[in-house]
């Protein structure tokens, strides 16, 4: 693909807690940093997302006595994976990775700050109804094609890509700039879902 002046690079959750040594580390997660930095230098428009949970968030296993991380419960909005405590507001783990170049970002979308509902997607909370405001921002800016990279492929990247397609946006995921958690085949499932929705999966953008 040729990068155009109205294309957006959406960098998903490149935060310390998702990188090696973090509370919810994605294997080889730090490898996405140089890829997204190179991409950001080529786009006129860059947006970052940041997982931003209050302490005691309902998606944390520690908020449910007897529950274990990576088990699933039913919330009012549907099934919810329970996670280790991570990306708590104001902590070092919630900060962007120190090597991530953030200077060119025009907007930072914080998500997951509502204590009763988790938020994977850059566009909607996990009820798939409550908006983050990003869709309106893109609409008012006239940006209709979104290129994504970040963490993790099978959760926040996938949900963001599927919602972008649901909103009618042309959507590309750069796989070299993503890494997955891959719980019980979640990467294969995410890949299939994105392909079925019309998301373009590419290894690199030449």
Buried (B, 14 or more C-beta within 10 A) or exposed (E): EEBEEEBBBBBBBBBBBBBEEBBBBBEEBBBBBBBBBBBBEEBBBBBBBBBBBBEEBBBBBBBBEEBEBBEEEEBEBEEBBBBBBBBBBEBEBBBBBEEBBBEBBEBEBBBBBBBEBBBBBBBBBBBBEEBBEBBEBBEEBEBBBBBBBBBBBBBBBBBBBBBBBBBEBBBBBBBBBBBBBBBEEBBEBBBEBBEEBEBBBBEEBE
